[in-house]
Amino acid sequence: MAGQVYKRCTKCPGRAQYRDKDRRCPKCGASTYTWYFTVDVGADGATGKRKRKKAGGFATKREAEKALAEVVSKVNHNRYVDGSKLTVREFLVDEWLPTMEMAIEGSTWTGYKEYIHRYVLERIGDVALRDLKAQKLNWLYSDVRKNGRSRGTGPLSLKTVREVHVIMHRALEDAVAWEYIEVNPAHRATPPSSTAAKNSRKAAIRTWTAEEVHEFAQFVADHPFYALWLLTASTGMRRSELLGLRWKDVDLDRGLVAIRQVLVKVGGRGRFKPAPKSRHGFRTLRIPERLVEALARLRDEQAKVRANADEWHDLDLVFCRPDGLPWHPDHITSTVRKLIKASGLPRIRPLQDLRHTHATLLLVGGEHLKVVQERLGHHSHSFTSDTYQHVTPGMDDAAAARFDGMVFGDGVDDRQGTDDSDQDADED
């Protein structure tokens, strides 16, 4: 059975194929490419013509060769599915997800898999891939919006619906590249716009006042997660950053916390990564004395637990289980959610809205937008500004009042002490 692997350009519109031993694209001269394979998969039962399967997007030649070998094995054992009969389920689960697992971050791939299994397969999984049209995708988006929430507590956010569309668009683009379908139906679908999705996300933000933050701090003062909660409130750190924090990244003498490791969910389990969400996530944060004292107490308590534990996994984690292993991210979220409910305070999302609370209180208090951006680890101050634009009117009022106070002072009449010559000079 004949098969071939080759390179295709990722820059030029036609994605030109590289010739053997070419280091640059023969069309545009670019040096970036991905690997593809093509293979004979037998004769068409209706026409008798030979059929070929093509797939690509592989980062290395070895990955393309491995995928080629899997297709050859399926054909040899009569397990190969004809592209003309391929369903959406077979394409996404058997073809696309295995390919993407080698091409993207593990946490991103897990998110793709969860969204596909949760929202897509039940609704359009049995539809033939070649029969999938824009109207069917629009129905998918509408039904996910109305009925996608597993607990039945209301519609899903537009942001989630938009993410379903983004995944389907990317998958169907590959279906076109692999010659399963001729056009991508997602191009003609009408999902929620990115602007609507962003506005939906911002509308979901709920924050506490400074008084409410103080009240909750008193409510959880004796809870084992007090230091974790206080660190979130005082810095706006993400859950992944909290659970990946190590003692070697904490300087209690100088009151500094460095974010150098995160814990993310991959396949339902926690996995450490050396890098935060983006390069801006690598940051060092100043922490207040109250938090320094709370972390010092936690360190002392952890040392006692470690000394008396039958088994201890020394991962140097600041926040860990009694055996030193990391907490599951969902356990932290559910525990803080229960504490918020028990406190009787307004419901907010733990720990996401506490991060928003930190930023909002700083901005309302007059802190510079750039400082807030750096503390949160956002990629740009424009993103920070866009997320917290609801705070801007209050900031503007405060800025106007500060300027007036600095320049004119309280009760100062700028017309006192002026004479005609001064006014003439001003007019000139």
C-alpha positions in Angstrom: 0.0 0.0 0.0 1.6 3.2 -1.2 2.0 6.1 1.3 4.0 9.3 1.5 4.8 12.0 4.0 5.7 15.5 2.9 5.9 19.1 4.1 3.4 21.9 3.3 3.9 25.7 3.8 2.0 27.4 6.6 2.4 30.9 5.2 1.4 31.1 1.5 -2.4 30.9 0.7 -2.1 27.8 -1.3 0.0 26.0 1.4 2.4 24.8 -1.3 4.0 21.4 -1.0 7.8 21.4 -0.4 9.9 19.4 -2.9 12.2 16.8 -1.5 15.1 18.3 0.5 13.6 21.8 0.2 14.3 24.0 3.2 12.1 26.8 2.0 8.7 27.0 0.4 9.1 27.0 -3.4 6.3 29.5 -3.8 6.8 32.1 -1.1 10.2 31.4 0.4 8.9 30.9 3.9 10.7 28.4 6.2 7.7 27.3 8.3 5.8 24.2 7.5 3.8 21.2 8.9 3.9 17.6 7.9 1.2 15.8 5.9 0.7 12.3 4.6 -1.2 10.8 1.7 -2.0 7.1 1.3 -4.0 4.8 -1.1 -7.0 3.4 0.9 -8.5 1.1 -1.8 -11.1 1.3 -4.5 -14.4 3.1 -4.4 -17.2 0.5 -4.3 -19.4 2.5 -6.7 -16.9 3.8 -9.3 -14.0 1.4 -8.9 -11.6 4.4 -8.8 -8.7 4.4 -6.4 -9.2 6.6 -3.3 -6.5 8.4 -1.3 -6.6 9.8 2.2 -4.7 12.9 3.1 -4.2 14.4 6.6 -1.8 17.0 7.9 -1.0 19.6 10.5 1.7 17.3 12.2 4.5 19.1 13.9 7.2 16.5 13.0 7.8 13.9 10.3 7.7 11.1 12.9 4.2 12.1 14.0 3.0 12.1 10.3 4.6 8.7 9.8 2.9 7.4 12.9 -0.5 8.6 11.8 0.1 7.1 8.3 1.0 3.8 9.9 -2.3 3.8 11.8 -4.3 4.4 8.7 -2.5 1.6 6.9 -3.2 -0.7 9.8 -6.9 0.1 9.8 -7.1 -0.6 6.0 -5.2 -3.9 6.4 -7.6 -5.0 9.2 -10.7 -3.7 7.4 -11.3 -1.0 10.1 -10.8 2.0 7.9 -13.9 4.3 7.6 -14.6 5.8 4.1 -14.6 9.5 4.3 -17.8 9.7 2.3 -19.5 7.7 5.1 -17.8 9.4 8.0 -20.0 10.8 10.8 -19.2 13.9 12.8 -18.6 11.6 15.8 -16.1 9.4 13.9 -14.3 12.4 12.5 -13.9 14.3 15.7 -13.2 11.3 18.1 -11.3 8.9 15.8 -9.6 11.3 13.4 -9.3 14.8 14.6 -8.8 14.6 18.4 -5.9 12.1 18.2 -4.2 14.3 15.7 -4.6 17.4 17.8 -3.3 15.7 20.9 0.2 15.8 19.3 -0.1 19.4 18.1 -1.4 21.4 21.1 -1.0 21.9 24.8 -2.4 19.0 26.9 -4.7 21.3 28.8 -6.0 22.9 25.6 -6.6 19.4 24.1 -8.5 18.3 27.2 -10.7 21.3 26.9 -11.4 20.5 23.3 -12.3 16.9 24.2 -14.6 17.9 27.1 -16.5 20.4 24.9 -16.9 18.0 22.1 -18.2 15.2 24.3 -20.3 17.5 26.4 -21.9 19.7 23.8 -21.4 18.3 20.3 -21.6 14.5 20.1 -25.0 14.1 21.7 -26.5 16.7 19.3 -24.9 16.2 15.9 -22.5 13.2 16.4 -24.5 10.9 14.1 -24.8 13.4 11.3 -22.7 12.5 8.2 -19.8 14.8 8.0 -20.5 15.6 4.4 -24.1 16.5 5.2 -23.2 19.0 8.0 -24.4 22.4 7.0 -24.4 25.9 8.5 -28.0 25.6 9.5 -27.2 22.5 11.6 -24.4 24.3 13.3 -26.6 27.2 14.1 -29.1 24.8 15.7 -26.2 23.3 17.7 -25.2 26.7 19.0 -28.8 27.6 19.9 -29.4 24.3 21.7 -26.1 24.5 23.6 -27.0 28.0 24.7 -30.5 27.1 25.9 -29.9 23.5 27.2 -26.2 23.0 27.6 -26.0 23.6 31.4 -25.8 20.1 33.0 -27.5 21.2 36.2 -30.4 22.9 34.4 -29.9 26.2 36.3 -30.2 28.5 33.3 -28.7 29.1 29.9 -25.0 28.8 29.2 -22.9 31.9 28.6 -22.3 33.2 25.1 -18.6 32.8 25.8 -19.1 29.0 26.1 -21.2 28.9 23.0 -18.5 30.9 21.1 -15.8 28.5 22.3 -17.9 25.5 20.9 -17.9 27.3 17.6 -14.2 28.0 17.6 -13.5 24.3 18.2 -15.9 23.2 15.4 -14.5 25.8 13.0 -10.9 24.5 13.6 -11.9 20.9 13.3 -13.9 21.4 10.1 -11.0 23.4 8.6 -8.9 20.3 9.0 -11.7 18.3 7.5 -11.4 20.5 4.4 -7.6 20.2 4.4 -7.9 16.4 4.6 -10.4 16.4 1.7 -13.3 14.9 3.7 -15.4 17.9 2.8 -15.1 20.7 0.2 -16.1 23.7 2.2 -16.1 24.5 5.9 -19.8 25.0 7.0 -18.7 26.9 10.1 -17.7 29.8 7.7 -21.4 30.4 7.0 -22.7 29.7 10.5 -23.8 32.6 12.8 -22.4 31.9 16.3 -22.4 34.6 19.0 -19.9 37.3 18.0 -16.6 37.7 19.8 -17.9 41.1 21.1 -21.1 39.6 22.4 -19.1 36.8 24.1 -16.8 39.3 25.8 -19.7 41.3 27.0 -21.4 38.2 28.3 -18.2 37.3 30.2 -18.0 40.8 31.7 -21.7 40.7 32.7 -21.0 37.6 34.7 -18.5 39.4 36.9 -19.7 39.9 40.5 -17.5 41.6 43.1 -17.5 42.4 46.8 -17.0 45.7 48.5 -14.1 46.2 50.8 -16.4 45.7 53.8 -17.6 42.4 52.4 -14.1 41.2 51.8 -13.2 42.1 55.4 -16.3 40.3 56.7 -15.5 37.1 54.9 -11.9 37.3 56.1 -13.2 37.2 59.6 -15.6 34.4 58.8 -12.8 32.1 57.5 -10.1 33.2 59.8 -9.9 29.7 61.5 -10.4 27.7 58.3 -7.4 25.6 56.8 -7.8 27.5 53.6 -7.6 31.0 55.2 -4.1 31.7 53.9 -5.0 30.5 50.4 -8.1 32.7 50.3 -6.2 35.7 51.7 -3.5 35.3 49.1 -6.1 35.4 46.4 -7.8 38.4 47.8 -4.5 40.3 48.3 -3.0 39.5 44.9 -5.6 38.4 42.5 -3.7 35.2 41.7 -5.4 32.6 39.6 -6.4 29.2 41.0 -3.7 27.5 39.0 -1.1 29.9 40.3 -2.1 29.3 43.9 -2.0 25.5 43.7 1.4 25.6 41.9 3.0 28.0 44.4 6.1 26.6 46.1 7.8 27.7 49.3 11.0 28.4 47.4 9.1 31.1 45.4 7.9 32.8 48.6 10.2 35.3 50.4 8.5 36.1 53.7 11.4 38.3 54.9 10.9 40.8 52.0 7.2 40.1 51.6 7.4 38.8 48.0 5.7 36.0 46.1 7.1 34.9 42.7 4.8 33.0 40.3 6.9 30.4 38.5 4.7 27.3 38.4 1.1 26.5 37.8 -1.2 23.5 38.4 -3.7 22.9 35.6 -6.4 20.3 34.9 -5.5 17.8 32.2 -7.8 14.8 31.8 -9.6 15.5 35.1 -6.3 15.5 37.0 -3.9 18.1 38.1 -0.6 18.6 36.2 2.2 21.0 37.0 3.5 23.3 34.3 6.6 25.5 34.6 5.0 28.4 32.8 1.9 30.4 33.7 -0.9 31.3 31.2 1.4 33.7 29.3 4.8 35.2 29.6 3.2 38.1 31.5 2.2 35.5 34.1 5.8 35.3 35.3 5.7 38.0 37.9 6.7 38.8 41.5 4.1 40.3 43.7 4.4 42.4 46.9 2.2 41.0 49.7 1.0 42.8 52.9 2.2 42.1 56.4 -1.1 40.4 57.4 -0.6 37.9 54.6 3.1 37.4 55.5 2.0 36.4 59.0 -0.7 34.0 57.7 1.8 32.3 55.4 4.4 32.1 58.2 1.8 30.3 60.4 0.9 28.0 57.6 4.5 27.1 57.1 4.9 26.3 60.8 1.8 24.2 60.8 2.8 22.3 57.7 6.2 21.6 59.2 4.4 19.9 62.2 2.2 17.8 59.9 5.2 16.8 57.8 7.2 15.7 61.0 4.3 13.5 62.1 3.1 12.2 58.8 3.5 8.5 57.9 4.0 9.4 54.3 5.0 12.8 52.9 5.5 13.8 49.3 8.0 16.6 49.3 6.8 18.8 46.4 7.5 22.0 48.3 3.9 23.2 47.8 2.6 26.0 49.9 -1.0 24.7 49.6 -1.2 20.9 49.7 -3.0 17.9 51.2 -1.9 16.4 54.6 0.5 14.1 52.6 2.1 16.9 50.6 0.4 16.1 47.3 -1.5 18.9 45.5 -5.1 19.6 46.1 -7.4 18.9 43.2 -8.4 22.3 41.7 -12.2 21.5 41.9 -11.9 20.7 45.6 -10.6 24.2 46.3 -13.4 25.8 44.2 -16.2 23.7 45.8 -14.9 24.3 49.3 -14.7 28.1 48.9 -18.1 28.1 47.3 -19.6 26.4 50.3 -17.9 28.9 52.6 -19.3 31.8 50.7 -22.8 30.3 50.9 -22.4 29.7 54.6 -21.2 33.3 55.2 -24.5 34.8 54.0 -22.6 37.3 51.8 -23.6 38.0 48.2 -22.7 35.0 45.9 -19.6 35.4 43.8 -17.7 32.8 41.8 -14.7 31.3 43.7 -12.0 32.1 43.1 -12.5 34.0 39.8 -14.7 36.8 41.1 -12.3 37.3 44.1 -9.6 38.0 41.5 -12.0 40.6 39.9 -12.7 42.0 43.3 -9.0 42.6 43.9 -8.6 44.5 40.6 -11.8 46.5 41.1 -10.9 47.7 44.6 -7.5 48.7 43.4 -8.8 50.7 40.5 -11.6 52.4 42.5 -8.9 53.3 45.1 -7.0 55.2 42.4 -4.3 52.6 41.6 -2.7 53.0 38.1 -4.1 50.7 35.4 -0.6 49.5 34.5 0.1 48.4 38.1 -3.2 46.4 38.2 -2.4 44.8 34.8 1.0 43.6 36.1 -0.4 42.3 39.3 -3.0 40.2 37.5 -0.6 39.0 34.8 -2.7 40.2 31.9 -1.0 40.4 28.5 -1.8 44.1 28.0 -3.3 47.0 29.9 -5.9 47.4 27.1 -7.3 43.9 28.1 -7.4 45.1 31.8 -9.1 48.3 30.8 -11.6 46.5 28.7 -12.4 44.0 31.4 -12.9 46.6 34.1 -14.3 49.5 32.0 -17.3 49.6 34.4 -14.9 51.0 37.0 -13.7 53.8 34.6 -16.4 56.4 35.4 -15.6 56.3 39.1 -11.9 56.6 38.3 -12.6 59.6 36.1 -14.6 61.4 38.8 -11.8 60.8 41.3 -9.2 62.0 38.8 -11.1 65.2 38.2 -11.5 65.8 41.9 -7.8 65.2 42.6 -6.7 67.5 39.8 -9.1 70.3 41.1 -7.7 69.8 44.6 -4.1 69.9 43.6 -4.4 72.9 41.4 -7.0 75.1 43.0 -7.3 73.7 46.5 -10.5 73.9 48.6 -12.5 77.1 48.5 -9.9 79.0 46.3 -11.4 81.5 43.9 -9.2 81.7 40.9 -10.4 85.2 40.1 -9.2 86.7 43.4 -6.2 88.9 43.2 -6.3 89.4 39.4 -6.4 92.8 37.7 -7.1 94.0 34.2 -3.5 93.7 33.0 -3.4 90.1 34.1 -6.6 89.3 32.2 -5.3 91.1 29.1 -2.1 89.1 29.2 -4.1 85.9 29.5 -6.1 86.8 26.4 -3.0 87.4 24.4 
